[in-house]
């Protein structure tokens, strides 16, 4: 797949994910926590299989050092982002009065910064195989829907116009396109940079699953429903890896 196509898909994935959250926030008051928990658990399970059965496996075929360094770099990058530019989900943090609009904009900035390395993961995935890139794009878009809600709900509570809410949520997703462009370029330079890019994508996905998706699933729904969603996601991910 061409570099320009990957970049366009990265932009579309970012905008579609957070933008959908913005649209939902203007149309409904709040989605069912149980349904959202199942959806996120399902995505977490598929992401785990992709990390270990696709990204790291393909990286290790190139060598050990590059994908391992990329994995560590991906995790450290997200640790630093969470430390200096934390982003909060609407479902896990109370919104205080008189700070709605400011909170929404701050969350948008944090999510926009997080979307850049997620875009790099998509770009590296496409270079490894188009099917892997498409799967990652779909899963990350689903992951970004609640992040779009996290931006939109406080903006809505602060009286922002629906058009402004949609614009802010769309803009928060655009850095993903830049990340996809860089991730795809790294993947085609040399086998070493390909290994680094695949390892980085694995580290980014592993951090998202362990730090964001799984903890939030358990906050949104019961432990049994959470593990059911994650298990179904893992089984489906394994099936996709085996049969496709």
N, C-alpha and C positions, 0 to 999 in steps of 0.2 A: 504494500500500500504506500502511496506517495506521501511525502512529508506534509504537503499542503492539506491533503485529505485528513490526515491524522490531527493536524492543528484545528481544522474546522470541526471535527468530531469532538475534540477537547473543549472548544468554546461552547458547542451545542450541549455537551454533557453538563458542564458547569451551569450554564444558563437554565437548562431544563430542570435540573435538580432543585436549585434554590428558588428558581422562578415558580415552579409548581407549588412549593411551600408557600410562596407569597400569594399565589392565586387561591389556594385552599384557605389561607388565613382571612382573606377578604370575603370568602363565600360561606365558611362555616366557623363556628365558635371554637371548637376543639375536636380533633379526631379521637376515636375510642382508644384509650390507652392499651387495651388488650389487643386490638387489631394492629396498632402501631408496634407494640412489643413483638408480636408474631412476625411482622414484616422485617423488623430489624434483626431478630434472631435468625430468621431465614437467610438474610443477607450475610450475617456474621458466619454462619455455617459454610456457605458457599465460598466466602472469602478465605476461610481457613484452609479449605482444600486447595484453592488456587495458590495460596502462599507455599504450601509444602509439596503439592503434586505437580505444579506447573512452574512457578517463578523460580523457586530454589532448585528444583530438579534440573531445569534448563540451564540455570546459572552454573551449577556444579559440573555440568557436562563441559563447560568452557574451562573450569579450573576451580580451585578452592578459595584462593586469596581474594580475588576480585568480588565475587558475590558475597563473601563474608564481610568484607570491608563495606560494601554497599548496604548490606543489611544493617550493620551497626550505624552507619551514617544516616540511614533513613529513620531509625528509631531515635537517634540523638537529635536529628533535625526537628522531629515532632515534639520531643521533650522540651527543646528550647522554645519552640513556638508556643507551647502550652504555658511555659514559664513566663514569657515576656508578652505574649499576645493571646491570653486565654479567651476562649469563646464558650458561652454558656448556652445550654439548651433550655428552651422555655419550660420543658416538662420537669426539669430537675432543679430549677432555681426560681424562687419567688421574685416577682416583679414589684418594685416599690413605686408608689405614686410619685408624681412630679419628676420622674426621671425616665419616663417611658421612651420618648423620642431619642434622647441621648443614649440610653441603653441599647436601643435597637440599632443605632448607627455604630456603636462600639462593637456590638456583636458582629455586625456586617463586616467591619474591618478585620476582626479576628478570623472569621470564616473565610474571607477572601485570601488571607495569608495562608491558611491551611489548604486552600484549594490548589495552590501552586504545586506543592509536592505531590498531591493526589493526581494532578495532571501529568506530572513526570512519570508516575506509575502507569498511567494509561498509555503514554507514548512509548515507553519501554515494552509494554505488553503487546502493542501492535507490531513492533519490530520483531518480537519473538514469534508471534503468529497472529493473523487477523482475528481468528476466533477468540483468542485470549484477550486481545484488545477490546473487542466488542463486549465480551462478558464483563470485563473490568469497568468499562464505561457505563453499562447498565446498572451494575451494582453500586458504583459510586454515585450515580444519579439518584438511585433510591435512597442511599445514605444521606444525600444532601437535601432531601425533601424536608425532614424535620429541622434541618439547619435553616432552611428557608423560612419555616414556621417560627423558628427562634428569633429571626430578624423581624418578621412581619408582625407578630402579635404585639410586641411592645410599641411598634410604630402605629399600629391600628389603635391601640389603647391611648396613644398620645394625640390622636386626632389627625394623623397623616392621611392625605387623600389616597384612594386605592391606586391611582396611577403612580404616585410617588413610591408607594410600597412596592409595587411591581418593579419599578425602575431600580430601586435599591437592591432588591433580591436578585434581579438579573445581573447587575453589576458585580455583586459579590461572587458570582460564579465564573466571571470572565477570566481571572488569573489561571483557571484550569487549562484554558487553551494555550496560554504561554508555556505552562509547565509541560503540556503534551508535546509542544513543538521542540522544547529542549530535550525532553526524555527520548523522543524519537531520533533526534540528531546524535545524542550520545550513543544510542544503540547501533548506529550504522558506521561509526568512526573506526572501531577496531573490536576484536574479540574481548579485550580487556575492558573497554568502556561498556560493551554489551553486558558483560558479567556484573560490572558495577551498577548499571542501570537496572538489571533484573533484581539484584540484591537490594537496591534502594527501594524498588517497587514492593518487594516482599516485606522489608522493614516498615514501610509506610502502611501497608495493608495490615500487618500484624499489630502495629500500634493502634490503628483505628479500631480493629476488632476488640483488642484487650482493654484499651483505655476508654473507648466511647461506646461501641455497640453493645457488648455483653453487659457491662454495668448498667447501661440505660435500659436494656431489655428487662433486667431483674427489678428495676425500679418501676417499670411500667406495668408489669404483670406478675403473676405468681411464678414461683420457681419451676413448677411442673410444666406450665405453658411455655416458659422461657426455654427450658431444655428440650422440649418437644420441637419448637421452632428451629433451634440451633441444630438438632439432630437431623431433622428433615433437610435442612440446608446442606449439611455435610454429606448425607447420602445422595442428594441430587448432584452436588458438586462432584462426588466420586463417580457417579453414573456418567456425567458429562465428560469427565476426563477419560473414562474407559471406552465409551461407545462412540465418541465424536472425534 
